[in-house]
Amino acid sequence: MPTFSQESLNKLATCHPDLQVLFNEVIKHFDCKITEGFRDEATQNKAYAEGKSKLKWPNGNHNKFPSFALDAYPCPIDLNPKTSRELDVYKWKMCYFAGQVKAISRVLKQEGKITHNVIWGCDWDDDNILKEHDFFDFPHFELK
Ligand SMILES: [Zn+2]
């Protein structure tokens, strides 16, 4: 069974308990890593400057403490796709992973183990329609 690295555990520890319950379940089924939990002011504004976030401090869900958002990647994954096929494979793997995270979150909510809905960063209004969005944040999950 996959387990989180210490770095992922440290990031996860900065997150809301619902995200901790969710990803401690996800890791049992799908190897992954947590690359962001809580972001402080400097980290948030750097993410904004790099176009990774649309929001400046303190308006992002990563800026609450505990964090209402985290960024997670399935493992293994090529984070620097060079060809269009490699980029396609990256997106497919992110979607495949996100679908499983969403499904597990729905079961946990139904079972009363988490209390929030979990939103994926490619479907901000959670209606399973992606084409209406123009900002796709593949690794991002947040509580609503
Ligand atoms: Zn994020």
Boltz pocket constraint, residues with backbone or C-beta under 6 A from the ligand:
constraints:
  - pocket:
      binder: B
      contacts: [[A, 36], [A, 52], [A, 62], [A, 69], [A, 70], [A, 71], [A, 137], [A, 139], [A, 140], [A, 141]]
      max_distance: 6.0
